[in-house]
Structures are given as structure tokens and as C-alpha cells.
Amino acid sequence: MPNSPSGQPFLLGVRHHGPGSARAVAAALAQIEPDVVLIEGPPEADVLLSFAADPDMRPPVALLAHAIDDPAQAGFWPYADFSPEWVAIRYATDHGVPVRFIDLPVAVTFALDRARKEQAQEQSAREQSADEQSADEEKSGRESGEGESQGAAGDPEAGPEPARVDPIAALARLAGQDDPERWWEDVIEHRLPTGTDALTPFRALGDAMAALREDESASSDEADVERLREAHMRQSIRSARRAGHGRIAVVCGAWHMPALATMPTAAADRALLAPHKAKVKVETTWVPWTHRRLAQSSGYGAGVASPGWYRHLYANADESELLPRWFVRIASLLREAGHPVSSAHVIEATRHAAALAALRGRPLAGLDETIEAVRAVMCDGVDGPLTLVHDALVVGDVIGEVPDTVPAVPLQRDLSREQRRLRIKPEPLARKLELDLRKESHADRSRLLNRLALLDIPWGVPARARESKGTFRETWRLDWQPELAIRVAEAGVWGTTVVAAAGARAADLAIRADSLADVTDVAERCLRADLPDALPVIMRVLDQRAALDTDVGRLAEALPGLVRALRYGDVRGTDTSALATVVDGLVVRICVGLLPACAGLDDDGAKEMRRRLDDVHTAVQLLTDGQKDEWYATLGRLADRENLPGLLTGRATRILLDLGRLDSEAAAPRLARALTRGVPHRESAAWIEGFLAGGGMLLIHDDRLTTLVDEWIATTPADLFTEILPLLRRTFSTFAAAERRTLGERVRTPSRIPAPAATADLFDTERADAVLPLLAEILGLGRSNASIS
């Protein structure tokens, strides 16, 4: 058992999420046998460290700390099973050794962040004010004939802030390597266990970092925070000594080793930390994490590009098995995807990777060599399958688990209970969830996802459902992200359970809604989420807004959403009687005010009103027969009016024709009147656009209407035709390709001369007798009866 020199702590400098660092820490702790382990991390989470020993805790996991008064201000500290900090935590919990976090408290960090933000806002306001004053002075100088005023010049001696040293890059350059990541992996991460002194690498690393920090003179906010962090770490080490601990193991970032090895006086550290007292209350918890969130592409600063590969490195310490096991996993993956890969490919890929590593002077084949071997041996030089390998193995789809006993906000605990009850646990990859609302369990899942959406927790997002004529199917895209834990904490202000919080949130959204359509949207979402306690408040707000709103356009915007809500309420068994009353009132008000609202509209206004007209008509088809009749009567009055935009009257005529409430004999005179010479051609084109929108089958099957439109287009003067051509092209472009082709052939081909009507004088008995035998056989009559008398 080694003794620390001069009572100094054993400093184990690491790089976050490094398998080699993790193995080195495990070996060092086994050699040191410390009586306390101190780890760089948030001290507020000390109470959570004991949960690391829970068998239900499976990395990757992360510590989440957030401000109680502002849950959006939060931070994560992720740990994988190959993270050195996690290895140290598990060593301490497994051996009954006290373990503590010693980094600067999160409360202090949050307070510093808020102070910097306030200072930045004040600085921005001062600069804006100075710019405005400078502009005024410049304008005044120009007006008085003076030269341009000079702004305040910066200090010419001041250069840019010194950039913080990248220690890994600096050490790689000293070693003659131009790739810091490859150098670090060769020296640290790919180093397998040896029988030498486990502390030797850490001493060498500490000396290297001390040499790099000799000329450190950076002065910036980041450097100031680093000094505060290191002062707090030193104070924590002193506290451990005062508590009687002699063998103190400190697991920290390698950069901090020199600052902890040579300590200034305790008074100096106290003076440095004194102005920064914790003023922000913080809550902490464990949350599941994923390998994808550990990857650099996720935006996490201390992430690693290949967590799946690093996990494999950590789990396979035997060099003879490391590469073969990796290539076997790749081969299995490629075979499942349909690629012909055999055991011979595995053997050859292992040899190829080892040969590449030897040629490049690397102690062990790294990820680059293994990927090149897979490309050359298993993929025949094609890069396509490598994407699958990268996503499934190099990064990986591992998701952590956190035991239910971990402290969490009440809303999070209730959500976890609901997830277990409904059997929809968070998963590392996005997936589709198809629901049949006629099944109670599926309806409950839909309610949960809709409630979370109301709380701005987008675990599930509605997706395009497969074709179905009913409204009982829903499709969701589930995509769990660790950051949703922050959203849950933020939503905790609305209630302690999902249903209570969603109801309070829905009522608040309705009260603060800017428009009637926004209220209807909340009502629809409320019904989808089955929030009966919030519905009365929303209905009251909706009724008040609808009663006071005189804009038919806004009423028309609101109706479709309410009708959809009625339909979903019927499927889910929700009481929608109050909503039905509001819908009845809206339909009546729309029918009464539609014609006046259509008067005096310009082209853009008419186009917008036509869209609303179609939406209302689609919505009304889901209502009762009485409401439909009232709407159809309104459409009839609209179609008969001659002083309204042709786009709307033409559309109303077409709707009535499709409904069978107007036949082609009655539609033809309306079309003829719209195309008469007394009607401006732009208005005629607009009428045709409204009438023909939605398909060309009407013109294909009705010769009379086709002839009217054809003659009108043929007799239009050239200059006017050029003017209305965009309108006509827009109208006919909505037809299906087959409809346009058939219509063009009909217009191009002259109509056949109709055959003369058969009379007694023109009747040909011989020709008629020729078909009688076949007709008799079809009808099952005897041949004796097949004659014309």
C-alpha cells in the first residue's frame, strides 16, 4: 500500500469518457486503497452518489442539476461505464469508501452565469445608447459643417485575449504528432493493463501538465472560473484532511493536476471564493443518457465521437480478443442487413487492421484502421455499409436506466409511472407508434402523448398515419432525448401529475390566446388529451370570444378545429355537449355573415375566403343534417349573387353541383352567364377557376359545359387571353395528368355526327335478326323464341 508523499493526495488526472483513463483509474485505486475518493463533479449531487450501487442503475446516465426558480438553467454531467469518474464512483460504493464531488458548486456557477448575462445586457444597452448619441453628434456636426466625430479608440497596446492552451494538442506537437486525438489514443486510451506501478502514468501526466501551465497567463471569464473551480477543489481536499483521511484519491481533469499538487494557503483560496456565495437554489437528479448524446455531434462539449468503440475497448482488455470480437460484431450486423460476410472476412479484416497499425507505428489498431479494414475486406471498397456500422456500433444505440428510487420532481415520478403502466419506455432510437383509439390501452397512450405535448414535452410528435377512412387511428413518432428531463422540471410548475399539469397549462393557454382560432386549437388539443377539468374553462373562454368576434373569416378559421375536436371526442368517449353548443352557434353566425363578408373582396381576399369556404364545407360534412341544410342554403344564395367575386360564386356553384343539389342543366346557364361578353374576362376566368377547382372530370363527362368553356376560350381576344392565361393555367394545372390528356383529346378531335334516331322507316329487320341468337343465349331464352315478329 503506497503512501502519499508529504501527505499529498494521489492525483489521478484523466480525460472524460476515456477507456484507457478508466482502466488506469481502476488500477490506481486498487493499488492505493484510498480511505476517501474525491471526484471532479457538482457537490450538490453528493446525496445521489449512493444510487450508483443500485443494480437498476445502468450507464450511460447523467447527473442533472437545475435552478429551482428557473429549470431552464440546467447542466448535465454524463457518465458512461468507460468514464473514469464512474469507475471511481463504483469503486468507492463497492468498497464502502466515502466519495465526494469537489468541483465548484453548481449554485455558484449559475449565479455567475446570471451575472454575466446581466452585464452583457447592460453593456449592450450602453453601446446602443452610445451609438445613438454618436449618430446624433455626427448628424449635428454635418449640419454645422464640422468634420466627422471620432469614436473612442481602443487601447492600441491591447491584443486579443490569449487563447487557452489545448494540452493534448501541445503534448502531441512535442511528441512530433500532428493529430492530437490519435496521439492521445495511442498513449492513453489504447494502453492495456500492465504489471508496472499504476501511478506512474499519472505522475508523468502531471509533470507534462505542469510544464504546459508554467507560462499560463490567460485573463478571461473562463480562466477566472477555472481558478475558482481549482480553489474549491483545494478547499475540499483540505476538508478531507481535517476529517482524518490520510489516503486521498482525487480524480480530476488532467489540466487541474498542477493546481492541486502545489497548494497556496487556505486563506488565499478562501479570499478568492468569498465573494461568490451560492445564491441560487439547485435540485439534482439522475437521468438516463444515450451513447448518441455522448457523441460529439450531439453538441456535448466533453463528448466522444465513438462511444460504442470506446465501450468495446474498455470491456475487452485482452489484446488478442479485442479486434476479433469487434470484427465479429460488425460481420453479424452486416449479415443481418443482407451483406454476404463470412468468418474468412473476419480473419482477413483482423490481419488487415493489425498490418495497417504496424505500418503506421501504432501500438494497437485504432478505429481508423478497423474501419479501413471493413471497407476493404467486408464492403469491397464501398462506403455505403459503413454508415450502418458507424450508427449501430461505432456510436451505438445504448440507453441508460435509472432506478425509480432516485429523487425526482413529482411530475417526473408520475410520468415514469405512466410510462410503466402504458408500456412505452423511452428508447434510444426514434420509432413510430401506431394507435387504434378504439382500444383502451392505445387511447390511454394517445392521451399521455397529447398531455405531454400541451406541456411542451415533445417526446411524441404526430406523424402521417397510414391510409384509413376512420378517425380512430393515430401515428406518433417517439424520439426521447435526455434534455426532456429539463422540460419535465419546467412543467412541474403546473402540477404534480401529468393530467393536472396539462389541464392547468391548457386553461392558461386558452385564457392568454390571441385569437379565436388559437382558443379552438387549445380546445381541440384538450379534447385529444382528455382533460375534463380544463374543458369548462376553455369552453367559457371560447364562447365569450365567439360571441364577441364579428369577423366571419376568423369564425371560419375556428370551425374546422372545433368540428375535429367533436369527432375525436366521439371516438374517445369524451363528453362534448358544451363544445357542440359552441359549434352550433358558429355555424349559424357563419351562414348569416358569409355573404356580406364576401362583398368587396380583392383577388387575394377572395382567394383566402375560398380556402375558408372549402374548410368550412369539409367541416360541415361531419355535422348533423340540419346544420348541413342550413349551410347548403347559404351556398345556394352565394351562387345566385352576381355582385360577389366570381371565384366564390363559381366555387359555390361547383360544390352544389357535386352535392347533387344542382344538376348540369341548371349549372350550364350559370356558366353561360359567367362567360358572356358583358362580364370582364378576368372575372370570368376567376369564376371558371372556382368552378373547375378540384378536378376535370366534370368537363370530360358533360359535353354541354365543355363546349361552353371551349367556345369562350376560342373567342377571347388575343390581348385579353394573354391577361387571363395565368389564371387558366393555374386552374387546369390542378387537374390530374390523365384528365388533362383526355380533355385535350376531346377538344382536339371533332365531335362525331350523331346517328339519326331509329324510326319505323329506317328500321333494318335483317340486321336486328343477326344479333338475336347471341342475345337469346345471354338471356337464357330458347332459340325458337329468338325471332322478330
Disulfide bonds with the S-S distance in Angstrom:
none
